[in-house]
Amino acid sequence: MIGTSVFRGKLLDLDTHLCPGRNNYELAAGEVGKYFAEMTNQMIEKSNKEKAAKIAQMTGDESTVFNEETVWHLKGASAPGSFTNSGRLKVFDQMGVKRGFIFSDPGVQIAVSSNDPRALPTMHHWNDFILDFGSADPDRLRVAAILNTFKRDVAIAEAKRVIAKGGRSFVISSAVAPDEQSPAAAGMDAFWGLMEESSSTVIVHAGEVGFLASPHWATNVDHLGFQPDDIASEGEQINTYSLASIHFPVVNLLTTMILGGVFERFPKLRFAAIELGAHWLGPLAAYLDQMADIYQDRLGSILSLKPSEYIRRNVRVTPYRFEPLDAIIANFGLRECYCYSSDFPHPEGGTEPIKEFSDWIRPMGQSEAENFFVLNAEWVLPPLQ
């Protein structure tokens, strides 16, 4: 029997989101936010009555009622603590969360990570906004800045600016090769070194595009490429193909970083893969160990550890609540790497994630539950010094 009540006030939640509504999107994201708000209003106008009501409710005003029902069952912008820092602290108290990452919504992340002319202004706007949001309690409200990494110098300059203001968490794009070079190239060492020296966490998060050369792998196959039509649903927030392939970019990024020696050169570099599932991590570790063995003449002087050992030391991931975590750990180990997340206040996070994760962990016992809900995440979500 797993007892999770003992973790109340100790939980580390690696995935929560700021969720702007139609009336405050521009505050969070500037011109891009204004565009998203206008697009949402148009969706409401063009939808049938039932769908329009759901969109309006999901993008409306933040609730001021804080109890088990509202915190876990209200979703989107109407959830308590969706947009205000005072509300988010009350939500964390209700959930028993000690510290939690706070990310943007997918639209802002995609906008910042693109090569669109609006990307850099949106990056600066969002980062200033979210740093102000976190200033109410910088340790508990661990806000995540977003970096555009097409140009290393741009990313480094913005990271330094954010660090000077107290930020220690950075979302980067795993679909971008900075300056069209490998992330393991010597030119990137200044960035990785800055992240290590400042004890910052480098994060890749669901909500990016551009990794695949073609967007048409599911085109004209309705059950693969369908467009979800119920944004309030716990399931099918993205289509079948997208969910099945969402981990491809981070697998590629970590492959280059590990075999390229990034974690060898920067042993204290903190790396988290959030809302990308966990099923892929064990097989990746095993396969990279095999690659290191095959290419030992080339890699022997580059890597002092097995690739799986770098993963165990430096990388943390958040499983989806439907993944069989007990089987994943039994088959591939890496028990140090898996961490709790709620995805608050997004619908796909469900209404009882603590229970759902506990059901998977139950065969492994109470100590494994403590690792998952509290201890493992301390590597990427440490207390501020």
N, C-alpha and C positions, 0 to 999 in steps of 0.2 A: 504493500500500500504506500503510495506516494503522498506525503503531506506537503502541500505548497504554502499553507498559511504561515509557516515559519520563515518564508522568504519575503513576507509582506514588509515593505519598507526597504528591502534589499535588492529588489528586482532591477536588472539592467535591461532596458528595452532598446534594441538596436535598430528599430524601425518605427518611427512615428513621423507624421507629416503635418506641416502647415497646410491648411485647406481654405484658400480664399473663396469667398462667395462673389456673386455678381456685383455687389455693392462695394467691395474692397479689394478686388483683384488688382486694380491699378496701383493701389498703395504698395502692394508686394512686388510688382513686376513692371511698373512704369507703362510705357507704350504697348509692350507685349501683353501686359495684364489688361489694359484697356481693350485690346483686340479680342482677348479671350472672353472678356465679359460681354462684349457686343455679340460675339459668336454664340455664346450661351443664350442670350436674349433672343437671337434669331432662331435657335433650335426650339426654344419654348413656343415661339409664335408659329412655327411650322409643324409642330408635333400634334398628335391627337390629344384629347383631353387627359387621358390617363398617363401617357408618357410625359406630357408637359408638366403635370403635377409632380411627377417623380423628379424631373430635372429641376423644377423650381424649389422643391424641398431640399434636394442635395446641394443646391447652390445658393441657398437663402442665408438667413442670419443665424449667428451662433446662439445656441441655447444657453440660458443662465441657470439651468437646473442641473445639479450634480448629484447623481445617485447611480446605483448599479444599472438601472434600466437605461438611463440616458447616456451614460458613459460607454456602455458596451453595445447599445442597440441603435442609437442615433448615429448616422453616418454622413460623411461629407461636411460641407460648410455649416450645416445645422447642428452638428455635434457640439457639446460643450467643450470649450478649450480648443476649438478648431483654428482660431485666429488670434486670440489674445494670450499674452504670456501669463497673466494672472489666472485666466481660465485653465491654461495648460498645467500650471502648478497644482491646481485643485484636482484636475484629472489624474495627474501622477499620484497625488495623495490617495485618491479613490482606488486606483489600480494597485497601489503598493509599490510604485516605481521610485527608485532612488535617483537614477539618472537615465536619460534617454536621448538618443539622437533625434533631431528634428530636421526633416528634409523638405524640399519644395514639392509641389505637385509635378507630375510628369511633363506638363506643358512648359513650365519654366525651365526644367532641366534640359529638355530637347532644344529649346530656344537658345540657351546659353552655350550648349555644346555644339552648335552648328557653325557654319561659316557664313551665315547670313549677316548683313551689315548691322542688324539689331542685336547681335549676340553679345558684343562687348558692353554696350550701354545697359543691356539687361543684366549681365553679370555684375556690373558695379552696383546697379540699383538693388538687385536681390541681396547681394552680400551686405550692403549697408543696412538694408531693412532687417535681415535676419540677425545680424549682430546686435542691432538695437533690441530686437525681440528677446534675445538671450540675455541681455544685460540685467534683466530682473533677477536672474539667478544663474550665472554663467556655468556653474558646475552641474546643476540638475538639468538645465535647458541647454543641452549640448548641440548647438545649432551648426548646421553644415553649410559652409560656403560652396559655391560651384565655380570651377575653373574652366575656362576655354583653353584647350591645350594644343590648338593647331600650331601656335608659335610658343616655343619654350620661354622666350623672354617675357612674353605677355603673361603666361601662367606664373612664372617666378615673381614678377613684379606685383601681380595681384595677390599672390600668396603672402608675400612680405607685408603688403598693406594690411591684409586681414590679420596676420599674426600680430602685427603691431597693435591692433585693436583688441587682441585677446582671443581671436579665433584659433581653433586647433583641429578642425575637421574639414576635409576638403573632398568634394565629389569631383572626380575626373571622368573623362570619357574613355572607355575601353575600346571604342571603335576608331580612335584617332591615333595615328603614328605622328608624334610631335615633330614638326619640321621635316616630315616625310622620312624620318629615321626611326630605327628601333627604339623602344623605350629603354632598352639596355645599352644604348650607345653612350659613349663617354660624355656627349653633350648634355645628356639628361642627368648626370650625376649631381649637378648643382641643385636640381629640383629635389631629387631623392635625399640629398644631404640636408637640404633645408627642412624637409619633412622630418627626418630623423632628429636633427639637432633641436628642433622646436617641440619634439615629442608630439607631433601632429599625426592624425590618422588619415591615410589615403583610402578613399572609398569609391567603389563602383556600385551603382545602384540601377535597378530596373528603370527604364524610361529613357532610352537613347536609341538613335537610329544611325544608319550609315555603315554598319560593319559589312553587310552583304553587298556585293557589287550589283545584284539585281533584287528588286523588291517583289518579284513575280513568282517566287517558288510555290506559292499557294493560290495563285491567280486561276480563276475558273474551276476551282475545286471547292464547292460551297462549304463542305464540312471542315475544311482546313482554313480557308481564308475569310470566313464569315465576319461581318461587322457586328460586334455586340450591340444589342439594342436596349439593354436595361442596365443603366449605370448604377442602380441601387442594388443589384444582385450580388450575392457573395461569390458566385461562380461565373465563369465565362466573361471576365472583365476584358480579356483579350482572346483572340481566336486560337484554335488548336495549334496551328503551326507556330505562332508567335510564342506561346507558352512552352512548346516542346524545344524551341531553338533559342530561348532567351539567354541561355548561359554560354552560347558560342563565343561572344566577344571576350568575356572574362577568362575563359579557358585559354584563348589565344594570348591575351595580355599576360596572364600568369606564366604561360609557357615561355614567353620571351624574357620575362623578368627573372624567372628562376634559372633557366638554362643560360641566360645572359649574365648571371652573376650579380644581379642587383641586390638580392638579400645577403649574398656573401660580402659585398662591399659595405652594405648598410644593415648590419645585423639587428639593429633596434628599430627598423622601419616597420610601422604598424599598418596593416592592410586588411580591409574588410570588404566582403562582397555581400551586398544587402538586397534582399527580395529577388534573388536569382536562383533560389533553391539550393539543395545540398547534395543531390544524388551524384553530381558530376565530380565532386572533389576527390573522393577515394580513388575512382578509376584514373583520374588525372595524375594523382600522386604515384600510383603503381606504374603507369605508363612512362612518366618522366624518369622514374627510377630505372626503368628498362632502357630508356634513351641514354641516360648517363652511363650505364654499363656498356652499351654498344659503342658509344663515343668516348670511352674513358681516356684514350690517348689525347684527345682534344680538350676534354673537360676536366681532367684530373688536376691540372694546375689552376683551374678556374674555380672549382667547387670543392670545398672541404667537407661538405655534408651531402647526404643523399637529398635529392629534390623533395622527397616526402618529409624530410626533417626540417627543411626551410618552411614548408607548408605548416607543419605542426607548430613551429616556433612563431611564425610571423603572420599567419593568415587566419581570419575568422569568417564564418559564413552563417547565414540565417536560413534554416530549412523552411519550406512551406509547411503549413499545419497539416497537410494531407500526406506528407512524405513519411514512410516507415523508418523513423530515425533509429529504432532498435536494430532493424535489419541492416541499415546502412553502416552502423558502427560495428555490428557483429561481422560483417563481410569485409570492411576496409579499415577499421580502427579510426584513428584521428579524432578520438573522443574529445580532445582539447579544443577542437576547432568549431564546434557547433554551439550556437547561441540563440537565446530567445528573442522574438520580436512579435509585436502585436499588429503592426501596419495601421495603427490608429491614425485618422478616423476613416480609413478606406474600407469599403464594404467587403473586399476580398479577404480582409483580415479576420472576418468572422466575428461572432459575438461571445465566444468563450475559448480563446486561444490557449490560455493557461491550462485548462482542462484537456483540450485536444492534444497539446504537446505532452502533458503528463501521462496520458493514455499510452503514448508511444514509449515513454521512458520507463513506465512502471516495471517492465521485466528486468531493468538494469539496476533498480534500487534507488534509495534516497540520496546517496552520495552523488550518483550520476545526475539526479535532478538538481542538486545544488550546483554542480558544474555547469549545467545547461542554463539555468535561470539566473545565476549570479557570477560564478567564478570565471568561466571561460571568457566572458565579455570584457573583463577588466583589462585585458591586453589592449583592446581598441577603444575602450571607453573608461580610461583611468580617471581618478579624481584629479582635478586641476591642482597644480602645485602653487 
